[in-house]
Amino acid sequence: MPNTDLWDEIRVSIPMTTTNVVQGELKRKLQATPSHSIEGTDDHWIRRGCKRALAALDDQSDKVSISVLTVVPRPNGEGAGEESLRRVLDEDSAAFGRVLLNDAWARDRLQRFRGENSYQFKVLPPTYLLYVLYQQNKIGKQAFCEGCETLMRGEGWTSVGAVYEMWRQIPVDCTGFVDDDLFP
């Protein structure tokens, strides 16, 4: 992972909101993956990512500004997390400037939803959190680029498609800071 100060800056500087349904999906995925999964496998990355996200949601310190909204009635089944986000955005889309999702397919669906309803929020990949810090001059270009690379490697987002998606809406040339295999 990038240095701890960078992640502390994200947690303090960028207020985030999720839904109880997304939180429930993280718990379900954590329970569904083998506890002794082999490093580098999809199960390993899913389990590790779920643990990290749940730890951040459970953190009640001043270092984390993540709120969890309860969605009623609670959607369930395939895509319930995405549906819960749509419901929250439908209720008060002006309250949200950016929606960050790892899943490119879910981002595309949410972008269509945004367009169909003339909402103004942006739908972006998780690397965008680092870009916000870069835009605000809280981190330099090298820290931004290396942070994106470390995030992508740490979460296993290294396929050609994942690499493309992580950079798709970030207009920064990281040539010289990021290995060629993690830069489109």
C-alpha positions in Angstrom: 0.0 0.0 0.0 1.1 3.6 -0.4 2.3 5.3 2.7 -0.1 5.6 5.6 -0.2 9.4 5.5 -1.7 9.2 2.0 -4.6 7.0 3.1 -5.1 9.0 6.3 -5.4 12.1 4.0 -8.1 10.4 2.0 -10.0 9.3 5.1 -10.0 12.8 6.6 -10.3 14.9 3.4 -13.0 13.1 1.5 -16.3 12.4 3.2 -17.8 9.2 1.8 -21.2 7.5 2.0 -22.3 4.0 1.3 -25.5 2.0 2.0 -26.2 -0.7 4.5 -26.9 -3.0 1.5 -23.4 -2.5 0.2 -22.1 -3.2 3.7 -24.1 -6.3 3.8 -22.8 -7.5 0.5 -19.2 -7.0 1.7 -20.0 -9.2 4.7 -21.7 -11.8 2.6 -18.7 -11.9 0.1 -16.3 -12.2 3.0 -18.2 -15.2 4.5 -18.5 -16.8 1.1 -14.7 -16.8 0.3 -12.4 -19.4 1.8 -10.5 -18.1 4.8 -7.3 -19.7 3.7 -7.4 -18.6 0.0 -4.2 -18.7 -2.0 -2.5 -15.4 -2.4 -3.0 -13.9 -5.9 -6.3 -15.7 -6.5 -9.6 -13.9 -7.0 -10.9 -15.3 -3.6 -7.8 -13.8 -2.0 -8.4 -10.4 -3.5 -12.1 -10.4 -2.7 -11.5 -11.5 0.9 -8.8 -8.9 1.4 -10.8 -6.1 -0.1 -13.9 -6.9 1.9 -11.9 -7.0 5.1 -10.4 -3.6 4.4 -13.6 -2.0 3.4 -15.5 -3.4 6.4 -12.7 -2.3 8.8 -13.0 1.3 7.4 -16.8 1.2 7.8 -16.4 0.0 11.4 -13.8 2.6 12.3 -15.4 5.3 14.5 -12.3 7.4 14.9 -11.9 10.9 13.5 -9.6 9.5 10.8 -12.6 8.1 8.9 -15.5 10.0 7.5 -17.6 7.3 6.0 -21.3 7.2 6.7 -23.7 4.3 6.0 -27.3 5.1 4.9 -30.1 2.7 5.5 -32.1 1.9 2.4 -35.8 1.0 3.0 -37.2 -1.2 1.6 -34.0 -3.1 1.3 -33.3 -4.5 -2.1 -31.9 -8.0 -2.3 -30.5 -10.5 -4.8 -28.1 -10.0 -7.7 -27.1 -6.3 -7.9 -28.7 -5.3 -4.6 -25.8 -3.0 -3.7 -26.0 -1.2 -7.0 -29.8 -0.9 -6.7 -29.4 0.5 -3.2 -27.1 3.2 -4.6 -29.6 4.0 -7.3 -32.3 4.5 -4.7 -30.2 6.8 -2.6 -29.2 8.8 -5.6 -32.8 8.9 -6.8 -33.9 10.4 -3.5 -31.3 13.2 -3.4 -28.9 13.1 -6.3 -27.7 16.7 -5.6 -26.2 15.6 -2.3 -23.6 13.5 -4.1 -20.9 14.8 -6.5 -19.1 11.5 -7.2 -20.0 7.8 -7.1 -17.0 5.5 -6.9 -17.3 1.9 -8.0 -14.7 -0.8 -8.8 -16.9 -2.8 -11.1 -16.8 -1.2 -14.6 -20.0 -2.9 -15.6 -21.8 -1.4 -12.6 -20.3 2.0 -13.3 -21.6 1.9 -16.9 -25.1 1.0 -15.7 -25.0 3.8 -13.1 -23.8 6.3 -15.8 -26.8 5.3 -17.9 -29.1 5.7 -14.9 -27.6 9.2 -14.4 -28.1 10.2 -18.0 -31.7 8.9 -18.1 -32.5 11.0 -15.1 -30.4 14.1 -15.9 -28.5 13.8 -12.6 -25.2 15.6 -12.3 -23.0 13.3 -10.2 -19.9 11.6 -11.8 -19.4 7.8 -11.8 -15.7 7.0 -11.3 -13.2 4.3 -10.4 -11.6 4.0 -6.9 -8.3 5.5 -8.1 -10.2 8.8 -8.4 -9.9 9.3 -4.7 -6.2 9.8 -5.2 -6.9 12.1 -8.1 -9.0 14.4 -5.8 -6.0 14.7 -3.5 -3.8 15.5 -6.5 -6.2 18.1 -7.7 -6.3 19.8 -4.3 -2.5 19.9 -4.2 -2.4 17.6 -1.1 -0.1 15.2 -2.9 2.3 15.6 -5.8 2.2 13.9 -9.2 4.7 11.2 -8.2 2.7 10.3 -5.0 -0.5 10.2 -7.0 0.9 8.0 -9.8 2.7 5.6 -7.4 -0.4 5.5 -5.2 -2.6 4.5 -8.1 -0.1 1.8 -9.1 0.1 0.5 -5.5 -3.7 0.5 -5.2 -4.1 -1.4 -8.4 -1.5 -4.0 -7.6 -2.6 -4.3 -4.0 -6.2 -5.0 -5.0 -5.3 -7.2 -8.0 -6.6 -4.9 -10.6 -3.9 -5.8 -13.1 -5.7 -7.2 -16.2 -5.7 -5.0 -19.3 -9.4 -4.2 -18.8 -9.0 -3.3 -15.2 -5.9 -1.1 -15.9 -7.9 0.8 -18.6 -10.9 1.3 -16.3 -8.7 2.6 -13.4 -7.3 5.4 -15.6 -10.3 6.0 -17.9 -11.4 9.3 -16.4 -8.1 10.4 -14.9 -6.3 12.9 -17.2 -2.8 12.6 -15.7 0.3 11.3 -17.6 2.0 9.0 -15.2 4.7 7.9 -17.7 7.9 7.4 -15.8 6.1 6.9 -12.5 4.1 3.8 -13.2 5.2 0.5 -14.7 4.1 0.1 -18.3 1.9 -3.0 -17.5 -0.3 -0.8 -15.2 -0.6 2.2 -17.5 -2.7 2.2 -20.6 
